[in-house]
């Protein structure tokens, strides 16, 4: 595959096929300087394994942590990171940008049948 997004979605499909619980995080909007464009994705499993990128550094660590709660609770969540946030330096967006990341649980076909 030549499309990184397709490759990441294939990872999610494979992980679901292995019985893993999965969430997908997607950059839905950016303002100012942002390391990754809207549409970038990160695939995360319940154990904190991940593939892809939505930003870098501590932002990704925070998204992976939040994804664990999304998987456990079964409800999507919109996250915002940016310089206006008191944690901007902590999560690595002190460059003046902001991003919104939508994290959603993925349900495999076998789960829908039950």
VEXMARMAR-129460 format. One record per atom (N, C-alpha, C, CB): residue number from 1; atom name; x negated, y, z. Coordinates in steps of 0.02 Angstrom, whole numbers. Each point is the difference from the previous one (the first is absolute). Glycine has a CB too. Layout:
ATOM    nr   atom       xx       yy       zz
ATOM   NUM     CA        X        Y        Z
...
END
This chain:
ATOM    nr   atom       xx       yy       zz
ATOM     1      N      -42      -59        0
ATOM     1     CA       42       59        0
ATOM     1      C      -44       62        0
ATOM     1     CB       91      -62       60
ATOM     2      N      -71      111     -100
ATOM     2     CA      -37       62       -3
ATOM     2      C       32       55       40
ATOM     2     CB      -38      -33     -112
ATOM     3      N       96       21      142
ATOM     3     CA       36       50       38
ATOM     3      C       -8      -14       74
ATOM     3     CB       83       15      -95
ATOM     4      N     -119       29      131
ATOM     4     CA      -11      -12       72
ATOM     4      C       66       -7       39
ATOM     4     CB     -106       64       -9
ATOM     5      N      157      -27       -9
ATOM     5     CA       64       -4       35
ATOM     5      C       30      -70      -10
ATOM     5     CB       19      125      -14
ATOM     6      N      -20     -150      -47
ATOM     6     CA       25      -68      -13
ATOM     6      C      -39      -52       38
ATOM     6     CB       37       37     -113
ATOM     7      N     -103      -27      118
ATOM     7     CA      -42      -47       37
ATOM     7      C       20        0       74
ATOM     7     CB      -94       19      -82
ATOM     8      N      107       40      110
ATOM     8     CA       19        4       70
ATOM     8      C       69      -30       12
ATOM     8     CB      -70      103       12
ATOM     9      N      116      -92      -58
ATOM     9     CA       66      -32        7
ATOM     9      C       -6      -76       -5
ATOM     9     CB       54      103      -48
ATOM    10      N     -101     -127        7
ATOM    10     CA      -13      -72       -4
ATOM    10      C      -27      -26       66
ATOM    10     CB      -22       10     -124
ATOM    11      N      -20       30      158
ATOM    11     CA      -25      -19       66
ATOM    11      C       59       -7       48
ATOM    11     CB     -111       59      -21
ATOM    12      N      156      -11       20
ATOM    12     CA       59       -3       44
ATOM    12      C       41      -62      -14
ATOM    12     CB        3      125        6
ATOM    13      N        7     -140      -70
ATOM    13     CA       38      -60      -19
ATOM    13      C      -34      -63       25
ATOM    13     CB       43       60     -102
ATOM    14      N     -109      -64       94
ATOM    14     CA      -38      -58       22
ATOM    14      C        4       -8       76
ATOM    14     CB      -77       13      -99
ATOM    15      N       69       43      134
ATOM    15     CA        4       -3       73
ATOM    15      C       69      -23       23
ATOM    15     CB      -86       91        8
ATOM    16      N      137      -66      -40
ATOM    16     CA       68      -23       17
ATOM    16      C        7      -75      -13
ATOM    16     CB       46      114      -28
ATOM    17      N      -75     -137      -27
ATOM    17     CA        2      -71      -17
ATOM    17      C      -36      -43       51
ATOM    17     CB        5       33     -118
ATOM    18      N      -54       -4      153
ATOM    18     CA      -36      -35       53
ATOM    18      C       37        4       66
ATOM    18     CB     -107       26      -58
ATOM    19      N      165        7       59
ATOM    19     CA       39        6       61
ATOM    19      C      -19       58       44
ATOM    19     CB       13     -121       -5
ATOM    20      N      -54      166      -21
ATOM    20     CA      -20       58       39
ATOM    20      C       54       54       -3
ATOM    20     CB     -121      -26      -23
ATOM    21      N      126       65       76
ATOM    21     CA       45       58        0
ATOM    21      C      -39       59      -28
ATOM    21     CB       65      -43      101
ATOM    22      N      -32       81     -145
ATOM    22     CA      -36       51      -39
ATOM    22      C       38       67        1
ATOM    22     CB      -47      -90      -73
ATOM    23      N        8      143       70
ATOM    23     CA       27       68      -10
ATOM    23      C      -40       32      -56
ATOM    23     CB       37       11      121
ATOM    24      N       -5       35     -156
ATOM    24     CA      -35       40      -51
ATOM    24      C        5       73       20
ATOM    24     CB       25      -86      -91
ATOM    25      N      -82      119       91
ATOM    25     CA       -3       72       13
ATOM    25      C      -14       35      -66
ATOM    25     CB      -41      -18      119
ATOM    26      N       80       70     -134
ATOM    26     CA       -6       36      -63
ATOM    26      C       -7       75       13
ATOM    26     CB       67      -89      -59
ATOM    27      N     -117      121       28
ATOM    27     CA       -5       73        4
ATOM    27      C       57       28      -42
ATOM    27     CB     -128       -3       15
ATOM    28      N      174       39       18
ATOM    28     CA       58       26      -36
ATOM    28      C       -8       74      -18
ATOM    28     CB       69      -83       60
ATOM    29      N     -112      118      -24
ATOM    29     CA       -9       71      -17
ATOM    29      C      -66       24       30
ATOM    29     CB      125       19       -4
ATOM    30      N     -158       26      -32
ATOM    30     CA      -62       30       24
ATOM    30      C        5       76       -8
ATOM    30     CB      -67     -104      -29
ATOM    31      N       32      140       72
ATOM    31     CA       -6       73       -5
ATOM    31      C      -73       17       10
ATOM    31     CB      119       19       43
ATOM    32      N     -144       27      -82
ATOM    32     CA      -70       21        8
ATOM    32      C      -48      -56      -17
ATOM    32     CB       36       81       87
ATOM    33      N      -90      -83      -51
ATOM    33     CA      -52      -50      -12
ATOM    33      C       20      -66       32
ATOM    33     CB      -88       90       -4
ATOM    34      N       93     -142      -36
ATOM    34     CA       17      -67       25
ATOM    34      C      -44      -51      -35
ATOM    34     CB      120       36       24
ATOM    35      N     -146      -85       12
ATOM    35     CA      -46      -48      -29
ATOM    35      C       31      -47      -52
ATOM    35     CB      -62        7      106
ATOM    36      N      127      -21     -100
ATOM    36     CA       33      -47      -45
ATOM    36      C       64       32      -26
ATOM    36     CB      -49     -100       62
ATOM    37      N       66       88     -125
ATOM    37     CA       60       31      -29
ATOM    37      C       65      -35       21
ATOM    37     CB      -69       35      -97
ATOM    38      N      124        0       87
ATOM    38     CA       66      -31       11
ATOM    38      C        4      -64      -42
ATOM    38     CB       55      113       25
ATOM    39      N      -25     -164        4
ATOM    39     CA        6      -65      -34
ATOM    39      C      -52      -50       23
ATOM    39     CB       47       60      -97
ATOM    40      N      -99      -37      131
ATOM    40     CA      -51      -46       25
ATOM    40      C       31      -44       53
ATOM    40     CB      -93       82      -24
ATOM    41      N       73     -146       26
ATOM    41     CA       30      -46       48
ATOM    41      C      -51      -39       42
ATOM    41     CB       97       -9      -78
ATOM    42      N      -73      -13      135
ATOM    42     CA      -38      -41       46
ATOM    42      C       47      -57       20
ATOM    42     CB      -71       98       44
ATOM    43      N       47     -160      -50
ATOM    43     CA       38      -59       19
ATOM    43      C      -28      -24       66
ATOM    43     CB       25      -32     -121
ATOM    44      N       18       22      171
ATOM    44     CA      -21      -18       67
ATOM    44      C       38      -61       24
ATOM    44     CB      -27      120       25
ATOM    45      N       -7     -166       10
ATOM    45     CA       36      -56       30
ATOM    45      C        6       11       76
ATOM    45     CB      -41      -78      -91
ATOM    46      N       79       35      124
ATOM    46     CA       14        8       71
ATOM    46      C      -62       -6       44
ATOM    46     CB      113      -45      -22
ATOM    47      N     -166       14       -5
ATOM    47     CA      -62       -6       38
ATOM    47      C      -48       58      -10
ATOM    47     CB       13     -122      -10
ATOM    48      N        8      172      -30
ATOM    48     CA      -41       58      -11
ATOM    48      C      -48       -6      -59
ATOM    48     CB        9       21      120
ATOM    49      N       -4      -75     -158
ATOM    49     CA      -40       -5      -61
ATOM    49      C       31       46      -52
ATOM    49     CB      -34     -120       25
ATOM    50      N       -8      151      -67
ATOM    50     CA       28       45      -50
ATOM    50      C      -43        1      -63
ATOM    50     CB       49       69       91
ATOM    51      N      -16      -49     -145
ATOM    51     CA      -32        9      -65
ATOM    51      C       27       65      -30
ATOM    51     CB      -13     -127      -19
ATOM    52      N      -30      164      -16
ATOM    52     CA       21       62      -31
ATOM    52      C      -22       60       40
ATOM    52     CB       98      -58      -49
ATOM    53      N      -69      116       33
ATOM    53     CA      -20       62       34
ATOM    53      C       55       53       -8
ATOM    53     CB     -121      -27      -20
ATOM    54      N      135       62       75
ATOM    54     CA       45       57       -3
ATOM    54      C      -35       65       18
ATOM    54     CB       94      -76       29
ATOM    55      N     -155       71       -3
ATOM    55     CA      -36       60       17
ATOM    55      C      -73      -16       13
ATOM    55     CB      104       51       46
ATOM    56      N     -117      -81        9
ATOM    56     CA      -68      -16       19
ATOM    56      C       -9       11       75
ATOM    56     CB      -41       31     -114
ATOM    57      N      -11      -60      140
ATOM    57     CA      -18       10       69
ATOM    57      C       55      -13       50
ATOM    57     CB      -79       81      -41
ATOM    58      N       87      -34       86
ATOM    58     CA       47       -9       56
ATOM    58      C       73        2      -22
ATOM    58     CB      -85       51       73
ATOM    59      N      100      -18     -129
ATOM    59     CA       69        0      -23
ATOM    59      C       22      -71      -14
ATOM    59     CB      -14      115      -50
ATOM    60      N      -29     -153       16
ATOM    60     CA       17      -70      -15
ATOM    60      C        8      -40       64
ATOM    60     CB      -61        9     -109
ATOM    61      N       17        2      158
ATOM    61     CA        6      -36       63
ATOM    61      C       67       15       33
ATOM    61     CB     -125        4       15
ATOM    62      N      146       59      -17
ATOM    62     CA       64       19       29
ATOM    62      C       58      -32      -38
ATOM    62     CB      -51      108       39
ATOM    63      N       47     -109     -105
ATOM    63     CA       53      -29      -41
ATOM    63      C        5      -75       14
ATOM    63     CB      -18       87      -90
ATOM    64      N      -38     -121       96
ATOM    64     CA        0      -72       15
ATOM    64      C       33      -12       68
ATOM    64     CB     -106      -16      -69
ATOM    65      N       89       57      118
ATOM    65     CA       31       -7       66
ATOM    65      C       75       10       -4
ATOM    65     CB     -106       40       53
ATOM    66      N      128       13      -87
ATOM    66     CA       72       14       -7
ATOM    66      C       35      -56      -38
ATOM    66     CB      -24      123        2
ATOM    67      N      -11     -152      -51
ATOM    67     CA       30      -55      -40
ATOM    67      C       16      -60       44
ATOM    67     CB      -64       39     -100
ATOM    68      N       24      -51      151
ATOM    68     CA       14      -55       46
ATOM    68      C       68       10       33
ATOM    68     CB     -122      -15       21
ATOM    69      N      138       76       -1
ATOM    69     CA       65       15       30
ATOM    69      C       56       -5      -51
ATOM    69     CB      -56       74       82
ATOM    70      N       43      -53     -143
ATOM    70     CA       50       -5      -54
ATOM    70      C       16      -73      -14
ATOM    70     CB      -41      109      -51
ATOM    71      N      -10     -151       49
ATOM    71     CA       11      -71      -12
ATOM    71      C       40      -30       57
ATOM    71     CB     -107       -7      -66
ATOM    72      N       86       22      127
ATOM    72     CA       34      -28       59
ATOM    72      C       73       23        6
ATOM    72     CB     -111       -5       57
ATOM    73      N      122       69      -73
ATOM    73     CA       67       28        8
ATOM    73      C       45       -7      -61
ATOM    73     CB      -50       78       79
ATOM    74      N       19      -92     -137
ATOM    74     CA       39       -8      -61
ATOM    74      C       29       64      -29
ATOM    74     CB       25     -111       41
ATOM    75      N      -51      168      -18
ATOM    75     CA       26       65      -24
ATOM    75      C      -56       42      -28
ATOM    75     CB       92       -4       85
ATOM    76      N      -79       34     -142
ATOM    76     CA      -49       43      -34
ATOM    76      C      -12       64       41
ATOM    76     CB       37      -45     -111
ATOM    77      N      -93       77       97
ATOM    77     CA      -19       60       37
ATOM    77      C      -39       47      -46
ATOM    77     CB       -3      -65      109
ATOM    78      N       17      130     -104
ATOM    78     CA      -37       50      -37
ATOM    78      C      -51       32       46
ATOM    78     CB      100       21      -77
ATOM    79      N     -163      -23       57
ATOM    79     CA      -54       28       40
ATOM    79      C      -27       62      -34
ATOM    79     CB      -30     -114       45
ATOM    80      N        9      163       -6
ATOM    80     CA      -31       60      -29
ATOM    80      C      -65       13       36
ATOM    80     CB      112       48      -29
ATOM    81      N     -163      -34      -11
ATOM    81     CA      -67       16       26
ATOM    81      C      -22       65      -32
ATOM    81     CB      -29     -123       18
ATOM    82      N        0      167       23
ATOM    82     CA      -24       62      -31
ATOM    82      C      -34       46       48
ATOM    82     CB       90      -11      -78
ATOM    83      N     -117       64       50
ATOM    83     CA      -40       47       38
ATOM    83      C       42       37       52
ATOM    83     CB      -74       13      -98
ATOM    84      N      140       -7       88
ATOM    84     CA       43       33       48
ATOM    84      C       10      -42       62
ATOM    84     CB       57       60      -93
ATOM    85      N      -68     -124       87
ATOM    85     CA        9      -47       54
ATOM    85      C      -61        4       47
ATOM    85     CB       70      -77      -74
ATOM    86      N      -58       74      139
ATOM    86     CA      -55        4       47
ATOM    86      C      -48      -59       -6
ATOM    86     CB       74       63       77
ATOM    87      N      -54     -115     -113
ATOM    87     CA      -43      -58       -9
ATOM    87      C      -36        2      -68
ATOM    87     CB       76      -66       74
ATOM    88      N      -75      123     -109
ATOM    88     CA      -30        4      -66
ATOM    88      C      -72      -23       -1
ATOM    88     CB       77       94      -26
ATOM    89      N     -116      -70       73
ATOM    89     CA      -71      -20        2
ATOM    89      C       -6      -74       16
ATOM    89     CB      -33      114       37
ATOM    90      N       76     -138        7
ATOM    90     CA        0      -70       19
ATOM    90      C       12      -46      -59
ATOM    90     CB       41       34      112
ATOM    91      N        7      -18     -154
ATOM    91     CA       18      -45      -55
ATOM    91      C      -35       17      -65
ATOM    91     CB      108      -16       54
ATOM    92      N     -151       67      -55
ATOM    92     CA      -42       12      -58
ATOM    92      C       28       45      -53
ATOM    92     CB      -43     -108       23
ATOM    93      N       91      152       -8
ATOM    93     CA       27       46      -50
ATOM    93      C      -15       72       18
ATOM    93     CB       90      -82      -26
ATOM    94      N     -149       94       55
ATOM    94     CA      -19       67       20
ATOM    94      C      -18       43      -61
ATOM    94     CB      -40      -45      109
ATOM    95      N       43       15     -169
ATOM    95     CA      -17       35      -62
ATOM    95      C       56       47      -22
ATOM    95     CB      -71      -96      -34
ATOM    96      N      126       98       69
ATOM    96     CA       53       47      -16
ATOM    96      C       59      -32      -36
ATOM    96     CB      -86       85       -6
ATOM    97      N       84     -149       -7
ATOM    97     CA       55      -33      -34
ATOM    97      C       50      -31       48
ATOM    97     CB      -77      -22      -94
ATOM    98      N      134        2       64
ATOM    98     CA       51      -37       36
ATOM    98      C       24      -55      -45
ATOM    98     CB       36      102       68
ATOM    99      N      -17     -158      -38
ATOM    99     CA       30      -54      -38
ATOM    99      C       59      -29       38
ATOM    99     CB     -111      -26      -54
ATOM   100      N      159        1       16
ATOM   100     CA       55      -39       29
ATOM   100      C       -7      -71      -26
ATOM   100     CB       77      102        8
ATOM   101      N      -71     -149       38
ATOM   101     CA       -7      -70      -17
ATOM   101      C       63      -37       24
ATOM   101     CB     -127        6        8
ATOM   102      N      160      -40      -54
ATOM   102     CA       61      -39       16
ATOM   102      C      -21      -72       11
ATOM   102     CB       75       79      -68
ATOM   103      N      -61     -106      126
ATOM   103     CA      -18      -69       17
ATOM   103      C       64      -40        6
ATOM   103     CB     -105       37       61
ATOM   104      N      109      -91     -101
ATOM   104     CA       61      -41       -1
ATOM   104      C      -17      -73        6
ATOM   104     CB       57       86      -69
ATOM   105      N      -16     -123      106
ATOM   105     CA      -10      -72        5
ATOM   105      C       21      -33      -67
ATOM   105     CB       20        2      126
ATOM   106      N      -53      -55     -143
ATOM   106     CA       16      -37      -61
ATOM   106      C       29      -67       21
ATOM   106     CB      -91       58      -68
ATOM   107      N      149      -74       40
ATOM   107     CA       33      -63       15
ATOM   107      C       -6      -46      -60
ATOM   107     CB       80       57       80
ATOM   108      N     -106     -117      -68
ATOM   108     CA       -8      -48      -54
ATOM   108      C       67      -29      -21
ATOM   108     CB     -113      -27       42
ATOM   109      N      115       -1     -101
ATOM   109     CA       62      -29      -28
ATOM   109      C       27      -55       44
ATOM   109     CB      -40       28     -113
ATOM   110      N       -4      -67      144
ATOM   110     CA       23      -53       43
ATOM   110      C       36       26       62
ATOM   110     CB      -93      -70      -41
ATOM   111      N       75      131       64
ATOM   111     CA       33       30       57
ATOM   111      C       70       25      -18
ATOM   111     CB     -111       33       46
ATOM   112      N      120      -13     -109
ATOM   112     CA       65       25      -22
ATOM   112      C       53      -55       -4
ATOM   112     CB      -60       89      -64
ATOM   113      N       37     -150       53
ATOM   113     CA       47      -56      -10
ATOM   113      C       34      -22       64
ATOM   113     CB      -71      -37      -95
ATOM   114      N       40       54      153
ATOM   114     CA       26      -24       64
ATOM   114      C       50       42       27
ATOM   114     CB     -102      -49       21
END
